[in-house]
Amino acid sequence: MTDPRPSSPSGPSRGFGRGPRISDLMTREYDAFVASALAAERAGDAETALEYHQGVPMFRRSAHRVVLAQLVDLSAEMTPWLWARWAAYQCTRVEDAGTSCRESTRSALDYTLRMFYAEQMRHAFDTGADPIRLVSGVQGEDWAYHQICTFELDGLERFLNTLAGGRLADGCALAREWVGARVGGFRVLSTGPDGLVVRDLADGHSVQLLDLGAGLLADADGWLIGRLVPSGTTPALMFDTRPLPVDAQTALQASTGDRRGAWITALETAFAEGRLDRSLLRSEDRELVTDVPSLQLLERGTPPDALASTLRQLAQGRDEIGRAAYRVLRAAAEGSFGTDEHAPYVAAAVVNPHGFAEAGRLLVAPAHRAAWERWAPLVPEPARGRLARLAALSAAAAA
């Protein structure tokens, strides 16, 4: 494994390729909107950031717009760990010339492309395709890029020291405690009423974690790699972002020794040997408030015979995730959803803006109160508070 800290950023991320790009469509007004959106987001003002962001027509269906919309909906319910995740997310998106944060993003992007996408980059050049599509996809969706930028190349610490301000800076005391955390290997031991319990493969100890749904990601054997950080609540630890489901050998290698980048070598080896597929690194739905991927929520909340058509409608821009979230909440309210170990799905559904709004309108009859009171203790904030609110509304409806 080569060192992920090159002396200077360089390489394919400087921009090349063919065909129109978003930058070619930007006007002076749109550039001003982008600058205003970034300033608002770095001050912790998601509402203003969203207004400016969706003022750029090309961004109205972006994954970032979905993140901002959820943060706007939760603006009065932010937890310390959610502030920290938002800051960690922002540090991977910095493009401000001349800043140390941009050095982190450029270097992390170049390194990730060399380590995990060299063949795809060569193919793009050889076939005349636009490699910028790959580059932008890696920056927006790649788990390894986000980890390298945020932690290995100090992007989070630099962001907190130089760009975070206002309400974001005030809410990010916990994020500073995340700096220096390392990726390790884990095996899921249990999920359910007692939360998520994993075995840390570095020392063999069992650890109870804040359960945002990571246990649902692992296969039957339960192997994961991820980075444990303080949660600011109980349980005291959590994953900094959705962990990566892997095989046993990769999980064990990621926990070996004191090397900062042991996990990178472990993944590189697993891909080279065909034990894991590189597509594992890419995910379009980078959630902040849950570790349940939105597509899993969609599958859980959609009848099997309707799934294909629902996925087509999702691809066409319809908010099928929000509709699925409501269907999950409806099943939960009716007592037909599942067992306690499925609580992360209910939590993911209730923090979805559309799902929660519809539940507050349609699922607050007296008959629903017991169901909401049953699910609320099984999930962390802010989902717990939302379920408690639905229970209170259901109780009030009886008066």
ZATI-128756 format. One record per residue (C-alpha): residue number from 1; chain; x, y, z. Coordinates in nm, 2 decimals, padded with zeros to 4 digits. Layout:
# ZATI-128756
NUM,A,X,Y,Z .
...
***
This chain:
# ZATI-128756
1,A,00.00,00.00,00.00 .
2,A,00.13,00.35,-00.09 .
3,A,00.10,00.64,00.15 .
4,A,-00.23,00.82,00.11 .
5,A,-00.06,01.15,00.19 .
6,A,00.11,01.27,-00.13 .
7,A,00.33,01.58,-00.12 .
8,A,00.09,01.77,-00.34 .
9,A,-00.25,01.72,-00.51 .
10,A,-00.22,01.62,-00.87 .
11,A,-00.36,01.39,-01.13 .
12,A,-00.69,01.33,-01.31 .
13,A,-00.90,01.54,-01.08 .
14,A,-00.78,01.86,-01.24 .
15,A,-01.04,01.82,-01.51 .
16,A,-01.05,01.68,-01.86 .
17,A,-01.28,01.48,-02.09 .
18,A,-01.54,01.55,-02.35 .
19,A,-01.90,01.67,-02.36 .
20,A,-02.09,01.93,-02.17 .
21,A,-02.04,01.94,-01.79 .
22,A,-02.23,02.12,-01.52 .
23,A,-01.96,02.38,-01.50 .
24,A,-02.03,02.46,-01.87 .
25,A,-02.40,02.53,-01.78 .
26,A,-02.33,02.76,-01.49 .
27,A,-02.41,03.13,-01.51 .
28,A,-02.28,03.40,-01.29 .
29,A,-02.61,03.40,-01.10 .
30,A,-02.59,03.02,-01.05 .
31,A,-02.23,03.06,-00.92 .
32,A,-02.35,03.31,-00.67 .
33,A,-02.62,03.07,-00.56 .
34,A,-02.36,02.80,-00.51 .
35,A,-02.14,03.03,-00.30 .
36,A,-02.44,03.14,-00.09 .
37,A,-02.54,02.78,-00.04 .
38,A,-02.20,02.68,00.08 .
39,A,-02.17,02.97,00.31 .
40,A,-02.51,02.89,00.47 .
41,A,-02.42,02.52,00.51 .
42,A,-02.09,02.59,00.67 .
43,A,-02.27,02.81,00.92 .
44,A,-02.52,02.53,01.00 .
45,A,-02.82,02.69,00.82 .
46,A,-02.96,02.40,00.62 .
47,A,-03.28,02.59,00.52 .
48,A,-03.09,02.88,00.35 .
49,A,-02.85,02.64,00.20 .
50,A,-03.13,02.43,00.05 .
51,A,-03.30,02.74,-00.09 .
52,A,-02.99,02.85,-00.28 .
53,A,-02.89,02.50,-00.38 .
54,A,-03.22,02.41,-00.55 .
55,A,-03.21,02.75,-00.72 .
56,A,-02.96,02.59,-00.96 .
57,A,-03.18,02.39,-01.20 .
58,A,-02.91,02.12,-01.25 .
59,A,-02.91,02.05,-00.88 .
60,A,-03.28,02.00,-00.81 .
61,A,-03.25,01.62,-00.83 .
62,A,-02.91,01.59,-00.67 .
63,A,-02.83,01.36,-00.38 .
64,A,-02.71,01.66,-00.19 .
65,A,-03.05,01.82,-00.21 .
66,A,-03.19,01.52,-00.04 .
67,A,-02.94,01.55,00.24 .
68,A,-03.02,01.92,00.29 .
69,A,-03.39,01.86,00.28 .
70,A,-03.37,01.60,00.56 .
71,A,-03.15,01.84,00.77 .
72,A,-03.40,02.12,00.72 .
73,A,-03.67,01.89,00.85 .
74,A,-03.46,01.80,01.15 .
75,A,-03.33,02.15,01.22 .
76,A,-03.49,02.17,01.57 .
77,A,-03.40,01.81,01.66 .
78,A,-03.03,01.79,01.58 .
79,A,-02.82,01.56,01.80 .
80,A,-02.44,01.60,01.87 .
81,A,-02.36,01.30,01.65 .
82,A,-02.57,01.44,01.36 .
83,A,-02.39,01.77,01.38 .
84,A,-02.06,01.58,01.36 .
85,A,-02.18,01.37,01.07 .
86,A,-02.28,01.68,00.88 .
87,A,-01.94,01.84,00.93 .
88,A,-01.77,01.52,00.82 .
89,A,-01.99,01.51,00.51 .
90,A,-01.91,01.87,00.43 .
91,A,-01.54,01.83,00.45 .
92,A,-01.54,01.58,00.16 .
93,A,-01.70,01.84,-00.07 .
94,A,-01.47,02.14,-00.02 .
95,A,-01.34,02.29,-00.35 .
96,A,-01.22,02.63,-00.23 .
97,A,-00.89,02.71,-00.40 .
98,A,-00.60,02.78,-00.18 .
99,A,-00.75,02.62,00.13 .
100,A,-00.60,02.33,00.33 .
101,A,-00.94,02.16,00.31 .
102,A,-00.91,02.15,-00.07 .
103,A,-00.57,01.99,-00.04 .
104,A,-00.74,01.71,00.16 .
105,A,-01.01,01.66,-00.10 .
106,A,-00.78,01.67,-00.40 .
107,A,-00.52,01.44,-00.25 .
108,A,-00.78,01.20,-00.12 .
109,A,-00.95,01.19,-00.46 .
110,A,-00.62,01.13,-00.65 .
111,A,-00.52,00.86,-00.41 .
112,A,-00.85,00.68,-00.42 .
113,A,-00.85,00.69,-00.80 .
114,A,-00.50,00.54,-00.81 .
115,A,-00.57,00.27,-00.55 .
116,A,-00.92,00.15,-00.65 .
117,A,-01.01,00.29,-01.00 .
118,A,-00.69,00.29,-01.21 .
119,A,-00.83,00.03,-01.45 .
120,A,-01.15,00.23,-01.50 .
121,A,-00.96,00.55,-01.56 .
122,A,-00.75,00.37,-01.82 .
123,A,-01.06,00.23,-01.99 .
124,A,-01.21,00.58,-02.00 .
125,A,-00.91,00.72,-02.17 .
126,A,-00.88,00.43,-02.41 .
127,A,-01.24,00.45,-02.52 .
128,A,-01.27,00.82,-02.53 .
129,A,-01.52,00.83,-02.25 .
130,A,-01.54,01.13,-02.01 .
131,A,-01.35,01.03,-01.70 .
132,A,-01.50,01.32,-01.51 .
133,A,-01.82,01.11,-01.46 .
134,A,-01.61,00.86,-01.28 .
135,A,-01.42,01.13,-01.08 .
136,A,-01.73,01.30,-00.97 .
137,A,-01.90,00.97,-00.88 .
138,A,-01.61,00.87,-00.66 .
139,A,-01.61,01.20,-00.48 .
140,A,-01.98,01.19,-00.42 .
141,A,-02.04,00.82,-00.35 .
142,A,-01.72,00.64,-00.26 .
143,A,-01.68,00.51,00.09 .
144,A,-01.30,00.49,00.07 .
145,A,-01.27,00.84,-00.06 .
146,A,-01.48,00.98,00.23 .
147,A,-01.28,00.79,00.49 .
148,A,-00.94,00.89,00.34 .
149,A,-01.04,01.26,00.31 .
150,A,-01.21,01.29,00.64 .
151,A,-00.96,01.11,00.86 .
152,A,-00.64,00.98,00.69 .
153,A,-00.58,01.32,00.53 .
154,A,-00.72,01.53,00.82 .
155,A,-01.01,01.68,00.62 .
156,A,-01.25,01.69,00.92 .
157,A,-01.00,01.86,01.15 .
158,A,-00.90,02.12,00.88 .
159,A,-01.27,02.19,00.81 .
160,A,-01.35,02.25,01.17 .
161,A,-01.05,02.47,01.22 .
162,A,-01.09,02.69,00.91 .
163,A,-01.44,02.67,00.75 .
164,A,-01.70,02.57,01.00 .
165,A,-01.88,02.86,01.17 .
166,A,-02.20,02.98,01.33 .
167,A,-02.44,02.71,01.45 .
168,A,-02.24,02.44,01.29 .
169,A,-01.92,02.53,01.48 .
170,A,-02.13,02.56,01.80 .
171,A,-02.27,02.21,01.75 .
172,A,-01.94,02.04,01.65 .
173,A,-01.77,01.99,01.99 .
174,A,-01.83,01.61,01.95 .
175,A,-01.68,01.62,01.59 .
176,A,-01.34,01.72,01.74 .
177,A,-01.34,01.41,01.95 .
178,A,-01.37,01.20,01.62 .
179,A,-01.04,01.33,01.49 .
180,A,-00.78,01.05,01.51 .
181,A,-01.02,00.76,01.51 .
182,A,-00.91,00.46,01.31 .
183,A,-01.09,00.20,01.09 .
184,A,-01.12,-00.14,01.25 .
185,A,-01.28,-00.48,01.18 .
186,A,-01.60,-00.60,01.36 .
187,A,-01.84,-00.88,01.38 .
188,A,-02.21,-00.82,01.46 .
189,A,-02.31,-01.03,01.76 .
190,A,-02.66,-00.91,01.81 .
191,A,-02.93,-00.66,01.73 .
192,A,-03.26,-00.59,01.89 .
193,A,-03.39,-00.45,02.22 .
194,A,-03.03,-00.43,02.37 .
195,A,-02.91,-00.23,02.07 .
196,A,-02.63,-00.32,01.83 .
197,A,-02.35,-00.53,01.99 .
198,A,-02.03,-00.60,01.79 .
199,A,-01.70,-00.77,01.87 .
200,A,-01.39,-00.56,01.80 .
201,A,-01.15,-00.79,01.62 .
202,A,-00.85,-00.59,01.74 .
203,A,-00.89,-00.69,02.10 .
204,A,-01.18,-00.94,02.11 .
205,A,-01.40,-00.72,02.33 .
206,A,-01.77,-00.69,02.28 .
207,A,-01.90,-00.33,02.24 .
208,A,-02.25,-00.19,02.25 .
209,A,-02.31,00.08,01.99 .
210,A,-02.57,00.34,01.91 .
211,A,-02.79,00.14,01.67 .
212,A,-02.86,00.34,01.35 .
213,A,-02.91,00.02,01.15 .
214,A,-02.55,-00.09,01.08 .
215,A,-02.64,-00.44,01.19 .
216,A,-02.88,-00.48,00.90 .
217,A,-02.59,-00.43,00.65 .
218,A,-02.38,-00.73,00.74 .
219,A,-02.44,-01.07,00.58 .
220,A,-02.53,-01.38,00.79 .
221,A,-02.17,-01.40,00.93 .
222,A,-02.18,-01.03,01.04 .
223,A,-01.84,-00.89,00.92 .
224,A,-01.80,-00.52,00.89 .
225,A,-01.52,-00.26,00.88 .
226,A,-01.58,00.09,01.01 .
227,A,-01.46,00.36,01.24 .
228,A,-01.59,00.38,01.60 .
229,A,-01.63,00.73,01.74 .
230,A,-01.80,00.89,02.04 .
231,A,-02.17,00.93,02.01 .
232,A,-02.23,01.20,02.27 .
233,A,-02.51,00.99,02.41 .
234,A,-02.58,00.63,02.53 .
235,A,-02.44,00.39,02.41 .
236,A,-02.12,00.59,02.41 .
237,A,-01.98,00.47,02.07 .
238,A,-02.11,00.46,01.71 .
239,A,-01.99,00.43,01.36 .
240,A,-01.89,00.76,01.21 .
241,A,-02.08,00.67,00.89 .
242,A,-02.24,00.36,00.75 .
243,A,-01.99,00.08,00.79 .
244,A,-01.88,-00.15,00.50 .
245,A,-02.00,-00.51,00.49 .
246,A,-01.70,-00.73,00.41 .
247,A,-01.57,-01.09,00.44 .
248,A,-01.39,-01.23,00.75 .
249,A,-01.04,-01.20,00.60 .
250,A,-01.08,-00.84,00.52 .
251,A,-01.23,-00.76,00.86 .
252,A,-00.94,-00.93,01.03 .
253,A,-00.68,-00.77,00.82 .
254,A,-00.83,-00.42,00.88 .
255,A,-00.78,-00.48,01.25 .
256,A,-00.41,-00.59,01.23 .
257,A,-00.13,-00.38,01.37 .
258,A,-00.11,-00.01,01.43 .
259,A,-00.09,00.10,01.07 .
260,A,-00.32,00.39,00.99 .
261,A,-00.41,00.25,00.65 .
262,A,-00.44,-00.13,00.72 .
263,A,-00.80,-00.12,00.60 .
264,A,-00.69,00.02,00.26 .
265,A,-00.45,-00.27,00.21 .
266,A,-00.72,-00.51,00.33 .
267,A,-00.97,-00.38,00.07 .
268,A,-00.71,-00.36,-00.21 .
269,A,-00.62,-00.73,-00.15 .
270,A,-00.98,-00.84,-00.13 .
271,A,-01.06,-00.67,-00.46 .
272,A,-00.75,-00.82,-00.63 .
273,A,-00.83,-01.17,-00.51 .
274,A,-01.20,-01.14,-00.61 .
275,A,-01.33,-01.19,-00.26 .
276,A,-01.51,-00.85,-00.28 .
277,A,-01.64,-00.65,-00.56 .
278,A,-01.53,-00.29,-00.61 .
279,A,-01.89,-00.17,-00.65 .
280,A,-01.91,-00.23,-00.27 .
281,A,-01.75,00.11,-00.22 .
282,A,-02.00,00.31,-00.41 .
283,A,-02.34,00.42,-00.28 .
284,A,-02.56,00.70,-00.41 .
285,A,-02.75,00.74,-00.08 .
286,A,-02.51,00.87,00.18 .
287,A,-02.74,00.90,00.47 .
288,A,-02.64,01.11,00.78 .
289,A,-02.93,01.04,01.02 .
290,A,-02.95,00.66,00.97 .
291,A,-02.73,00.37,00.86 .
292,A,-03.02,00.21,00.67 .
293,A,-02.96,00.27,00.30 .
294,A,-03.26,00.44,00.14 .
295,A,-03.29,00.16,-00.12 .
296,A,-03.32,-00.10,00.16 .
297,A,-03.60,00.12,00.31 .
298,A,-03.77,00.12,-00.03 .
299,A,-03.75,-00.26,-00.06 .
300,A,-03.88,-00.31,00.30 .
301,A,-04.17,-00.07,00.24 .
302,A,-04.28,-00.18,-00.11 .
303,A,-04.48,-00.49,-00.20 .
304,A,-04.26,-00.74,-00.40 .
305,A,-04.49,-00.73,-00.70 .
306,A,-04.46,-00.34,-00.72 .
307,A,-04.09,-00.31,-00.66 .
308,A,-03.98,-00.31,-01.03 .
309,A,-04.23,-00.03,-01.12 .
310,A,-04.14,00.16,-00.80 .
311,A,-03.77,00.15,-00.89 .
312,A,-03.85,00.28,-01.24 .
313,A,-04.05,00.57,-01.09 .
314,A,-03.76,00.65,-00.86 .
315,A,-03.52,00.66,-01.15 .
316,A,-03.76,00.91,-01.31 .
317,A,-03.74,01.15,-01.01 .
318,A,-04.05,01.06,-00.81 .
319,A,-04.00,01.05,-00.43 .
320,A,-04.05,00.68,-00.39 .
321,A,-03.83,00.67,-00.08 .
322,A,-04.07,00.90,00.11 .
323,A,-04.37,00.70,00.00 .
324,A,-04.20,00.38,00.12 .
325,A,-04.11,00.54,00.45 .
326,A,-04.48,00.62,00.50 .
327,A,-04.58,00.26,00.42 .
328,A,-04.33,00.13,00.68 .
329,A,-04.48,00.37,00.94 .
330,A,-04.83,00.26,00.84 .
331,A,-04.74,-00.10,00.89 .
332,A,-04.57,-00.02,01.22 .
333,A,-04.88,00.18,01.34 .
334,A,-05.10,-00.11,01.24 .
335,A,-04.89,-00.36,01.43 .
336,A,-04.79,-00.56,01.12 .
337,A,-04.43,-00.44,01.05 .
338,A,-04.19,-00.68,01.22 .
339,A,-03.99,-00.77,01.53 .
340,A,-03.78,-00.55,01.76 .
341,A,-03.47,-00.61,01.55 .
342,A,-03.64,-00.42,01.26 .
343,A,-03.66,-00.10,01.47 .
344,A,-03.39,00.07,01.25 .
345,A,-03.63,00.06,00.96 .
346,A,-03.89,00.24,01.16 .
347,A,-03.63,00.49,01.28 .
348,A,-03.52,00.55,00.92 .
349,A,-03.88,00.60,00.81 .
350,A,-03.98,00.84,01.08 .
351,A,-03.68,01.07,01.01 .
352,A,-03.78,01.09,00.64 .
353,A,-03.96,01.42,00.59 .
354,A,-04.24,01.29,00.38 .
355,A,-04.29,00.98,00.58 .
356,A,-04.31,01.17,00.91 .
357,A,-04.54,01.44,00.77 .
358,A,-04.78,01.18,00.63 .
359,A,-04.78,00.98,00.96 .
360,A,-04.86,01.30,01.15 .
361,A,-05.15,01.36,00.93 .
362,A,-05.29,01.01,00.88 .
363,A,-05.15,00.78,01.16 .
364,A,-05.25,00.95,01.48 .
365,A,-05.57,00.78,01.58 .
366,A,-05.61,00.64,01.93 .
367,A,-05.57,00.29,01.80 .
368,A,-05.21,00.38,01.69 .
369,A,-05.09,00.51,02.03 .
370,A,-04.97,00.17,02.16 .
371,A,-04.77,00.10,01.85 .
372,A,-04.58,00.43,01.87 .
373,A,-04.52,00.38,02.24 .
374,A,-04.38,00.03,02.16 .
375,A,-04.13,00.15,01.89 .
376,A,-04.01,00.47,02.05 .
377,A,-03.79,00.32,02.32 .
378,A,-03.62,00.09,02.06 .
379,A,-03.46,00.37,01.86 .
380,A,-03.23,00.66,01.93 .
381,A,-03.30,01.04,01.90 .
382,A,-03.41,01.21,01.68 .
383,A,-03.63,00.91,01.58 .
384,A,-03.73,00.84,01.94 .
385,A,-03.87,01.19,01.99 .
386,A,-04.06,01.18,01.66 .
387,A,-04.23,00.85,01.75 .
388,A,-04.31,00.99,02.10 .
389,A,-04.47,01.28,01.93 .
390,A,-04.69,01.05,01.72 .
391,A,-04.79,00.87,02.03 .
392,A,-04.88,01.20,02.20 .
393,A,-05.09,01.31,01.90 .
394,A,-05.26,00.97,01.90 .
395,A,-05.35,01.01,02.27 .
396,A,-05.47,01.36,02.21 .
397,A,-05.70,01.24,01.93 .
398,A,-05.89,01.04,02.19 .
399,A,-05.97,01.34,02.40 .
***
